[in-house]
Amino acid sequence: MNKPANSKTPKWYAIRKLSAVAAAALAINAASAAEVFIYGDIGESWWGDTISAADFVKEVNALDVDHLTVRINSYGGSVTDGIAIHNALKRHKATVVTVVDGLAASIASLIAMAGDEVQMASNAMLMIHAPWGYAAGNSAELRRYADMLDGWAEAMASSYVAKSGKDKADVLALLKDGEDHWYTAEEAKAEKFIDAITDSVPEALAMASAFDINRFRSAPDALKAWVKSVHPAAAAAQPLEPTMPDPVNQPAAAATTAANTTAATPAAPDAKAVLAADKSRREGIRAAFEPFARREGVAALLRECEDNADLTVEAAGAKLLAHLGKDTQPVAGAHVAKVEDEADKRMKAMTATLLVRAGAPADKELRAVAMAGGFRSLTLLDMARASLARAGIRTEHMDKMGLVAAAFTQGTSDFPILLENTMHKALQQAYSLAPDTWSRFCKVGSVGDFRAHNRYRLGSIANLDAKTELNEFKNKKIPDGEKSSITAGTKGNIIGVSREAIINDDLDAFLGLATMFGRAARRTVEADVYATLALNSGAGPTMSDGKALFHVDHGNIVSGAGKAAAPTVESFDAMRLLMAQQKDPGGNDYLDLRPAIWLGPIGLGGDARVVNGAEYDPDTANKLQKPNKVRGLFRDIVDTPRLSGTAHYGFADVTEAPALEVVFLDGNDTPFLERQDGWRVDGTEFKVRLDYGVGGHDWRGAVKNPGA
C-alpha cells in the first residue's frame, strides 16, 4: 500500500496547560496543572511514519505540574511504546487522573491503568486483549515470535493486576486467549479496572475519531451500540487514520469533563503500611519474574528491581520486558492471524515421558501428561531427529552420530533444552525427596555473596538504678553485642552426556546420574553439618570468643554424677536446667530457653523416645508410679548413624536461639544445573553446583550431654 501524496502523519497526542475554567472546576491552581490528549494510534502510524513514545515521555517529564489529566481515545498501537508511556505517567510526581473519553483499546487500556484515579465516560468502551504483531519466516521463527508476544503479555499483566487487584492468572487469561475483551463503563468498574464513571460529554466525543468497527476481530452488541450512539454516521467510509483534536479550540469540552475529575490525595502511610507495601511490591516483582527465572540475566535484574524501593511492580515489569526483548524490534499494533504455540506443551510432555521412562517418582499429573503427549514410543534419537525437523533441518542424509551432533549444535534445535529441563527436574526431585536431619535443628539463612557475613546478638541494659542523693539519674552503659560469622562456598561436579548415550537411548547415563547427584547434594549438606558439629573433638565450631560452641565457660555442657549420662530422666532434666539458666550477652537477664530438639546416635534414639514419651518415670525402681517430670520436653527426637558413643545434644527452637546455621547463596537452597557444549566429552556437559555454608550461630541455644 502506498502512502497518499502530500499526506502528513498526524500527531497522536497533544499536551497543554489546563485552562483557567477547567482548573476552577477542579479547585486547583491552573499554573500547576496540565492536560494530555492521546487521540490516535500510539507509536507508529498506519503508514509507517513514526512519532515515538520517546517524544511523548520527554514532553511529559518536562511538565512541572502537580495535577495531570490524561484523556484517551485510541485503538492502541505499539506495545513497547505503550508500556513506556504507562511507566512515564506512573513515575510523574503529579497526581495523575486518566479519563477514557471514547475508546481505550489494546495497549491504550494499559495506559489508562497508570492513573492514580481512572475515570471513564458513561458511554465509552475499554478493550483488553493479547499483544498483536507481524511475523514472517519458518515455523521456528514464528514460535520464537509467539514466545516474545507471551513475554509481553506476562510483563503487561502486572499493570492490570496492580489496578484491579485480580489474580495474575485471571489477567493472563485475558492476555493469552486470543480474544478481544470489551467492557462498558459499568462492566469496567465492576471488574475494578476503573474507579469512577463520568457523564458523557458530547463536545468531547465530537473530538473523537470516527470508529472503524472492522479494525477488530470481535464486535459485541455493546460495541455496536456504542458506535451508533457516539458516531451515527459510522457506517459511512472511514478514514484510515484518526485525527488529532485541537484542544486549544475545544475549551468547553475539556472544562466540562474536567468538572467530573476528582484529584486523589492519598494520606501519608505509617511505618507498618510502608513495610507492608514494600513486601507486596517485592512479592509482585518476584511473581512477574518467576516464569523467566532461568533466562540469562533475569536473576540479576530481579535483585536490582527488588532492592530499588522506588521501583513499582509495573516499572519492574517494563524493565523485564526490555531485557527479554533487547534483541528484537518494537512492532506496531496490527492485526495478525492467531497462531497457537504448542512448544511449551510439547516440551512438557516430552520431559514427563523421559522422567516416567527413567523410573523417576511420578504423581498422577506427571503420568497423565506423559500418557497424553504421544511420545511414549520415541527414543532419545527419535526426539533429537524431531527437534531438528521442527527447526527446519533435514536429517535424511545424516548418520546417527551426525544427527545427534547437529541436535546439540544447531542453535534453533530445542533438543539440548529438552535434556536440560529433564535433568533439572530429575535433579530437583531427587534432592527434595532425599532424607536429611540437619534441617530439623539448624537455622536456614541466606547470604548475597561469598564474603564472611556476621550474625549479631545484642545484649540488654541492666536493671534501672535509683536516683542519687542529689536526685540525679545515673548514666547507663550500653552493652556490647556478640557476633558470629558464616561464609558460603561452592560444591559441585560435571555430568557428561555423550552422543553414544543418546544413540543407545541410555536414560541412566544422564537421568540416573542427575538423580544420584540430587541425592548427593542433599547428603553433602548433611555431612558438612555433622562435620561442623564434630570440630574441636566434638565440641563444635569455634565461636567469636575463641572458644568452641560447647565449652565449660559457655555453661552448656552437662556434668555431675547421674546427669552426664545416656538418656535418662535426670540427664534430660539437667539439659533443661542448663539451657534455662543462660543469660543474654550483657549478663543482665535470663533468656529462659528450653530444649526442643534432641539429637544423638541412632543407638540411643529408642531410649530417648521412651524417656521423652513415658507417662511415668521409667527410671524409678519401686512401684509408686512417679510421674515423668520431663515428659514431652523435646518436640522432636533426631537420631542418626552419623553420631556414635553416648554423647547427645539438646537444641532450642531455631526461631528462638539457633545454635547452628546453614546459609545458601541468594536463598537458593536447591542445586543449580548449567549446560554447555561438551569439550571433554563428545556430546554435552551439565554442571551441578550448590552454593552454601555451615557455621555456629549462638552457643546459648544448644547444650551437650557427654553421656556415660
BELGIFEN-V154865 format. One line per field, one symbol per residue. ss: DSSP state (2 for helix, 1 for strand, 0 for the rest). phi: phi as a letter, one per 30 degrees, with the letter a starting at -180 (. if undefined). psi: psi as a letter, one per 40 degrees, with the letter a starting at -180 (. if undefined). Layout:
ss=???
phi=???
psi=???
//
This chain:
ss=000000000000111110022222220002221111111001010000010022222222200000111111110010222222222222200011111111111022222200001111100011110000000000222222222222222222222222220002222222220000111122222200000111000222220000002220000022222222220000000000000000222022222222000000000000222222222222222222220000000222222222200000222222222222000000000000000000222222222222222000000222222222200000022222222222000000000222222222200000222222222222222222200002220011111000001111100000000000000000000000011111001111111111222220002220222222222222222222222220222200010000010002220011000000000022222222222200100000010000111111122222222222200100000000001000000001111100000001111102222001111110000001111110000011111111111111002221111000
phi=.cdedidbddddbbbbdddddddddchbdddcbbbcccbkddiddedjdccddedddddddddcbcbbcccbaadklddddddddedddddddddcccbddbbbchdddddeddddbccbddccbbbbadecacabkddddddddddddddddeddedddddddidddddddddcbdiccccbddddddddidbcbccddbeddddddddccdddcdcbdedddddedddbecdddecddbdcddcddcbdddddddddcccdcbddddddddddddddddddddddddedcedddiddddddddddcddcdddddddddedddcdcccebddbdbddcdccddddddddddddddddidebdddddddddddicdcddddddddddddddicdbdccddddddddddcddcdcdededdeddddddddddddddbbdddbcdcbbbcacddcdbcbddcddedcddddciccddcddddccbbbbbcbbblaccccdddddddhcdddbdddddddddddddddedddddddddhhjdjddcddicdecbeddibbdbjdicdadebedddddddddddddcdedicbddhdbdcbcbadddcddddddddcddcedcdddcdhddddcdiecdbcccbddcbicdbbbbdeddcaddbbccbdhidcbdccbbbddcdbdlbbbccbbcaabadcaddcbbccdid
psi=hihiieihhiheiihiihiddddddefihdefiihhhggahhbiideeihgidddddddddehgiehhhhhhgidabhdddddddddddddidihhhhhhdchgibedddddeeidhhihidfiihhhiiiiiiiiaaddddddddddddddddddddddddddeiidddddddeeeeihhihiddddddefdidihiiihdddddeiihhheedidigiddddddddddgdfdeihhidiiihigddefdddddddddehhhhgiihiiddddddddddddddddddddeedeihedddddddddegdehiddddddddddddfdeiiihihihiihhhhedddddddddddddddeeihhiddddddddedeedehidddddddddddefhhedeiiddddddddddhdeheddddddddddddddddddehiiddeeeiihaiieaeihhihihiaihiiiiiiidefihiihhhiiiiiiiihiahiiihhhhidddddefgdddddddddddddddddddddddddddeiffeeaihaeeeiidhideeffhhiihedgiihiddddddddddddeiiidefeihdfiihdhhhiideeddddddddehdiheehdafefhiheehedhehhhiieeiiaeiiihhiheedghdihhiihfegeiihhiiihideigbiihhhihhiihiidheeeiihhea.
//
